[in-house]
Each structure stands twice: as C-alpha cells, then as structure tokens.
C-alpha cells in the first residue's frame, strides 16, 4: 500500500502539489502518459585477462534508438546504439583499453575521475580519428567508487555526449568488499545514468538551437535513465544500492523520493564516505555521482523524483539569469520503484565505510586562484576574440578562453596544492579537474557538508561563491601532454570555460 498521506504531506512541505508530480507525463512531455518501460541496465564488462592484464574492447559506433513510441532517434554509443557498458575494475588492476572509432567523425574518450597518466586520460588533444583505434594502458590506483567515461572532443563534447557517448565505471577494492554493501550488479547494485533530452517531432535529438542553449547550457524536457524513458524497476531485496550519475549536459537534479523516505548516502564522486549520511534529498550537478542505499522493506511502491531547486538555494541563478531562464526549477519523475512481495533480506549497513585521511592546509606548497566568468554583450574577448558565447561573449577562466595550443598552468609532480575557485557569474558552475581526486576544504569559509567529505573530482560553485579544495598531484609527470580543468556544463566547456595544465 502506498503511503498516500505521507507522500502528500512531503510534497506540500517542499511546495509541490502531489497531483502534478506523480503524473507519468512529468517524465516526458511529448509522448503518451501511459508509457512505462522496464529500466535498462547496461551490460557489465569485467575484462578478459591476458598476461596479467585486463583487456577491454570498446567500439564507438552509430545507431538508431527507439526512445519514444513509433519514432526512431539517430544516436551513438559504445558497443551499442546509445551509451556504453559499465566497466568494472579493482584497485591494483593493470588495464588495457582498446577503443575503436567507427563513428564517422573524430572523437576522444576520457576516463572521468580516474587517476591515470596524461597520455591515457583521453583529453581533447588525444584524438581518435574515424576508423582508427586508441590503446591506452594504466594501473587502477584508487579506492572503491563510481566514475564514468565520455567523449571529450574539443568544441564538440556536448553534442557527442548528448547523442550517447558515455558510460559508467565501477572500482572495487578489498575494503569495500568486506562491508556487506549491496553489490550484485543488476539486482541490488543498480547504475542510474540520468540525462535530460529534447526531441524533434521526427524523433531526432534536438540539440543547441537558440543562444540561450549555450548561455545556460542545454536543458531538456524528457528524462532518460540508462537510455530508458519513464522507467520502472522492481526491487527484489530489502535494500538496493543505486549509483547515481548526473550525465546531463547542464541540468542539476535534486533527487528525493515522493513519499519523503530517507536514504543512506554512502559514496560521492571518488570514494565511499567514512560513514553513511542519512538524507531526504540530494543535489547533483552535471558529472557528480553519488551512491545511495534505499530501504524497501515496507514493500510500498515509491517514485524517485527530482524536485525543483529552492529559490533560496546557494546554487540557484541570480540577477538577470534568474529572470532569463527557469533553470533547475522543474519537477521530474525519474524512476518508478515497485518492490516485489517477499523481499530477500539485505545485510545491515556497516557503521564505518572508508578510511579517509583529511589533508591539511599546511601540506600544500602553493595556492592557485581561478575565476569563472561569463561576459555578455562584451564582444569577442578571450584569446583570439572568437565570440562563441551568447551576444559575442565567451566563457572564461581567469579572463581566458580555452586554447589547445597554450598550457595555462605547470605543476610539480608530488606537490600538494590548494585551488581556490571563484564564480564571478550569475549561475552555478560544476568545476571539474582531471588527473585525480581532491578534498573540499570550504565553501565561502564554511566547512563542507557530509556529502562533500569524501574524495571528489567535480564541485558545485554557486553564483558569487568561492570554493577551496586541496589536491595531491602524484605519480605521473609529462611535460608534453596536458590535463584539463573546466566547467562541466558541456556547452560552457565547449565555448571556452576550460584550461590546461601539465604535471612535470
């Protein structure tokens, strides 16, 4: 039995009428409201072992997907028509990736959040020409967590990811395997790649049209979860671990359950947390991940939803941006959950999850400052005056737009640094750095919330905010091949809000 009264009370508390949010057509505006589809779970690849190394074969390819009834959508994927398989590694594995490009266009493939050599990172300079292959090798050198991989093609990342070039990565380690966490992939350990899309009347994806799509990043009106529209999942165990990835180009989700039930947050971008945090809602910006454990032992159906961002949220747009576009103010149905009867009883969550040593500011040998800005109506600006943003402005870091021929920062291998990111614009930017993981020190001088206490590689920086994080640049040095740092609103990245650094 659904707890209707509890659900109504919860929705009223957060300011949403229950009638609108629970309609299936909230998940998509252009199709029949009666459509419900079983959640697709991506294939799991664990690699084939040869000579002490795990080999993974990936082919970037074109395809045609059927997201909407009676319509076909040209799409791209990896080993399939849309998205790619989940790659599973273990800390300490030696890995060989074999990536074949059959897209008919250039691409790259970036292992988002992985600590790998620059030549294996898959940044925009590491182009895989159509018809050719790329074969990076690296060792997995980090603890258990949830990561992902996606195109990083210069000036074209947004479009290629939008069309489907992305997938999930899971890393295990000896410690995490002893915690009794739900870990049966596809049964009680479920990936949820959440993306918003827009469709033309013929079923094709509708990508950037007006200048506003570039200014704010592209927002869609149809939710896909693992490439499934209006999905339903049937839990068979009393507890389920969901690995949430915000794979959208620009939208921030505020995940919650429509009956107000609480859940246990056990992991973030780059690791498990030291201890689970009990939450009722969780905001994830583009590229952020979270691992949550949800209790279904009451047997009641429930919906995973995305709530509107509160108008007073520190991440809400300000000034003219608030008036120009209703960013992140919509409510969406994400996933229907309908537990079977006679659920298998899951283990209790361990109190302590990961051992994480918090780095101290005194360990840092240098601090760097980065300012994110979005000039409007200012002409070309930046390097070369390309004028790629709205009204001729560019998306800048420290007053400069991305130039593939310029290295912006040089970092000494083995050093620990503090990066101070200031947002000088009127909308939030999720800031991502390649090479490894960092720890958030503070946000406007305030300590991080529990959900930001693990390792991270992407952090939300609200309008006018300054976020500081500390990071160790270890193991790999390469004076010729750069890593990236950038906003992970992909239309901002593609239009200049990105820089390069080398570790030497």
N, C-alpha and C positions, 0 to 999 in steps of 0.2 A: 504493500500500500504506500502510495506517495504521500509524504507529509505536506499536504497542500497548505495548511495553515502556517507551518514553519516557513515554507517557500515564500508565501505571500508576505509574511512579516519581514523576511530578509530583504526581499525586493523593494518593499516600501521603505525599509531603513536606508537603502542605498539610492532611493529616489527613482525607481523604475516600476512602472505598472506591470504586474505579473502577466497580464493578458498578452501584451505585445512581445515580451521577451521569449515566451515559451512557444510562440508560433514557429513551426519549422521553416517558414519562408524568411525568417530573420537571417538564416544562413545564406540565402541567395535570393536575389531579387528578380531573377529573370526566368525562373523555372517553376514547375508545379510544386505546390506546398506539400503534396502528398508523398514526394520522393524521399525514400530512406535507403541508404546503401550500407552494406557491411564495410567496416573500416578495413582498408587495405593495410597490410603490414609488410614493409619492404623485405625483400629477401635478405638473409643474413649470410655474409661471406666471412669465413674464418681463415681463408688462405690455404694454399697447398704447400706442404713442407718439402723442400729440396735442398740438400746440403746444408742443413741447419738454418735455413732462411725461409720465411713465409712469403709466398708469391701470390699476388692479387692481380687478376686480369680485369681491366675496365675498358669499355668502349663507349666513347661519347658519340651518340647517334641521333638521327632524326626519327620522328614517328608521328603517329596520329592517335590522339587520345579521345575518349568519349566521356567527358565530364558531365555534360548536360544532355538530357533525353533528346534523341533524334538529331544531335548535332555532333560534328567532328571538329576537333581542335588540333591544328598542326602544333607539335610540341617537340621538345628534345629531352634526352635523358641519358643515363649511363647504364648500359646493359639492359635497356628497356626504353619504353616510349616517353616516360616522364619520371623525373627524379632518378635516384640510383639506389643500389643495395646498401644495407648497413654493413660497414666494415668493423670487424671486431678484432682488437689487438689485446695483448697483455704487456704490462710493463716489463721491459727487458727483451722483448721480441726484436729480432732482426727482420726487417721488412723490405721486400722488393715490389714496387708498384709498376705495372705495365699498362700504360694508358695509350690507347689508340684513338686518334681523332678521325671520325667518319661523319662529321657534321656538315661538311661542305664549306666551312669557314674556319678561321683561326680561333683557338681558344687557349685557356690555361686551366689548371686545376690546383687550387690552394687547399692545403690541409689546415683548416681554421682551428687555431688553438694548440696545434702540435708544436713541440719543441724540436725543430729539425734544422739541418744546415740550410743556409740561404739558397743554395743551388737545388735543394729539394723542396723548397717552400711553395713553389707554384705561383709566385707573384707575376705581375703583368709583363715583366721582361722575359719570362720563361715561356715563350710562345710555343704552342704545339700546332704546327701547320696542318692544314687539311690533308689527310692521307698519311700523315706521319705519326710517330709514336714518341713517348717520353717515358723513361725508365729510371726514376729516382729510387735510391736506396737509403734507408735510415734506420736507426735504432729507436725503439719506443723508450723514452727516458722520463716518464712522468706517471703520477699515481692515477688511480681509477677516476674516470669521469666521462662526460658526454661531450662530444665535439662534432664537427661537421666538415664537409668539403664542398667546394663550389667553384664556379668559374671566377677568374679574377682578370678577365680580358680588359686591357686598357680602354677606357671610354665606352665599354660595352658590357661591363659586368652586370648592370641592372637588367638589360634585356635578356642576356643568356640565362641568368638565374630565374628570371620571370618565366621564361619558356620551359625551365625544368632542370637546369644543370646544377644539381645539388644532391647531397645525401648525408646520412648520419654516420658518425664514428663512435664506437664504444671502446673504452680502455678498461681493462680489469687489472687487479693486482692481488697479491696473496692476502693482504689485509682485508680487502673488501669482500673476498670470497668467504671469509670466516664470520661475517656479520649476520648471516641469515637473512639478508635482504632478498626481496623477490627478484629472481634472476633467470627465470625460464622465458627466454625471448619468445614473444608472440603469445604467451599465456598469461604471465603475471608481470612481465617486464616489456612494456609497450612503448615504442617510439611514437611521438606525435609531432610531425613536422607541420606547423600551422602557417598557412600563407593566404593572403587575400589576392583575388584576381578580378579583372573586369573582362567581359566578353562582348564581342560584336554580335550582331544578330545572326551571322552565319556560323557562330560558334568559335571563331578565331579569337585569340587573346587580343585585347585592346591595350596596347602599351602607351607610352607617353604621347599625349596629344597636345594639350594647351601648355603654356609656360608654367602654369600653376603646378602641373605634374612634376616639373623639375624643381620648382621652388620649394615645395613641401615634401617632395618625394611622392611616389605613386601610391595612391590608396585605391583599393578595390572594394567591390560590394558583394563579392562571393567568396566564402571561406572554403578552402581546401585543406583537408587534414590527410597527410600522406597521399595527396592527389585524389582524395575522396570528397565529393560534395555531400553534405548532410549525412555524415557517417554515424553508425551505431556500433558499439562494442559490447560484448556480453562477458562480463567478468565471471570466472569460474572459481576464483579463490577469494577469501575474505579480504585480502589486501592486494592491491595492484600498484606496481611502480610505473609511473609514467615519466618518460624522458621528453620533456617539452623543449622544442626548438622553435623560436620565432624566426621562421625562414622568410618572412615578408621583406619587401624592399624598404618600406618606410613605416608601416603601422606598428604602434605599441599596443600590446594586449594586456588587459587587466583580468587575469584568469581567476575564476571563482566557480563555486557550484551553486546552482539556483535554489537549493534548499538551505543554503547557508552553512553547510557542514564544513568543518575544519579539516585540514590535511597536514601532513608532515613534510616539510621541505628538508631533503637530505643532501642535496648537492646543487652546485651552481655551475658556472662556466667550465672551470678547470679542475674540479675536485669535489669529493664529498665534503660536507661540513664537519666540524669537530663533533657537533651534536645536532640532532634534528631540531628544527624550529617549527612550532605549530602556528599556522597561518590560516586566514579565511579568504585572502585574496593575494595575488602576486602579479606585479607588473614586470613584463619582459619587453625590452626594446628589441629592434632588429638585431639578430645574431646572438642574443643572450640565450642561455639554456638554463634549465632547472630540472632536477629530479625530485618528484614528489611521490609520496606513498599515501594512497587513499583507502579508507576502510569502508567496505561494502557489506559488513557482517549483518547490517539490519535488513538486507535484501531489497531495499527500496530503489526503484529506478530514480535516476537523477541526471541532470544535464550539466556538462562543463560549458561555461559561457565566458564571454569577455564583456566586462562591464565598462561603461563609459568612464573615461578618466575624469576624476573630480576637477571642477573648475579651479579649485584652490591647490591642486597638486603642484609640487615643485617642478614637475616636468611638463605642465600644461603650457601651450603657447601664450605669449604675451603681446601686448600692444596691437599693432596692425595685423600680426599673424593670427591672433585670436579672432579677429573680425573677418579675415580673408577666406578662411577655410575651416570647416568643422573637424580639425584633426583629432583623431582618437576619442571623439565624443559619441560614437555609435555603439550600440549594444549588439552582440552577435552570439548566436548559438554556435558552439564549437563541436560538441560531441555528445550524443545520447548514450547513456550507460544503463543497461538493463541486466542486472545480475541474474544468473540462473538460480534456481532453487537448489538447496543442498550444497552450499558453497564449501569448498575444501578450506579447512582452517589454516591460515598462514602463521608463520612464526612471529613472535613479538619483536618489535624493533629494538636493536641494541641501543643502550644509552649513549655510548661513545662510538663515533663512527671513524673519523680520520684523525691522525696525529698531524697537526699543522703548527709549525713554529712561526709565530708572528715576527716578521722582520722589523728591526728598529731603525728609526730615522738616522741614528748615529752610524749605521753601517753604510750609508750612502756616501759616495765620494763626490757626487755632483748632483745639482738640481737643474732641470731644464723647464722652460716655460713655453707653452703652446696656447695660442689664442685662435679660436674658431670664429669665423665671421662670414656674413652673407651680405655683401653690399648690393643694394638695389638701386637702379637708375643711375649708376656711377660710371657708365661706360665700360670699356674692356677690363681694365685693371689687371693685376697679377702679371705673370710672366707672359709677354707676347701679346697682351690685350686681346685674347681670343673671344671674350664676350659670350661665354657659353651659358651663363645663368639667365634668370628672368630679367628683362629690361636691360640687358647688357652687362649685368654684374656677374662676378664669379664667386665660387665657394672657396674660401681661402683658409690656410693655416699660417699664422704669423705673417699675414699680408701677402702670401704667395700661393699661387695655384700649382698643382702637380705638373712637374716637367720630368719626363722619363730620363732626360739627359743630365739631370742635376741631382747630386746627393746632398740632402739637406742637413744631415747630422752624422757625425762619426763617433762611435762609442768604443771604449777599450774593452776587450774581452776579459771576462772575470769581474768586471766592475758592477757595483750596485748603484742605481740612480733613483732619484725621485723625479717624477714627471708631474708638472702642475698644469692642468688643462682648464683653461678659462673659456667660457662660452659667451662671446660678445654679440650673440644674435638673439632673436625673439622666439626661437623654438629649440627644443631639446635635440642634442646630437649624441648618438651612441658612439663613443670613441673606442676604436679597436687598434691594438698593436700586434704585429707579427713577432716571431722569434720565441715567445714563451708566455708565461703567466705572471701576473702581478698581484699584489695585495693592496686593497684600497686603504689609504691612511685616514682620510677625512673628506668631508663634503662641506665647504664653507666653514671649516674648522670643527665640524661636528663628526664624531666617530661614525663609522659605517653601521648600518642596520645588520641584523643577523644574516639576512640573505646575501650580504656582500662581504661576509667574513671569511669565505674560502678563497681559493685562487680564482682569478678572473682574467679574461682577455678582452672583454668589452664592458664599458661602463657608461651609464647614462650621465650626461652633463646637462642639467636644466638651464633655461634662459638665465643669464647673468651669474651662473654658478661657477665655482672653482672647485675641481676635484683633484686631490693629490693621491698618487699611488707610488709604490716602491717596487722595483723590479731588478732582478739579477740577470745580467747578460753573460751567460757562461757557455762553455764547451765549444762553441763554433765561432770561427773568425774567417772572414772573406772580404777582402778589400774591393773586390770587383762586383760582387752580386749583392743587391740591396734587399732589405726587408722593408715592409710598408707600415705606416700608421695612417689612419684615416677615419672619417665618419662612416658608419655602416648603414646610413641611409644611402642606398646604392646610387640614386640619382645625384646625390651630393658628391659621393666619391667619383663618379664618372665625370663630373663637371668641375673638378679641381680640388676638393677638400681631402687631399691626400699628400703625404710626403714620403721620403725615402731615407733610410739610414743604413749604414754599414757597421758591422762589428769587426774590429781589427786588433 
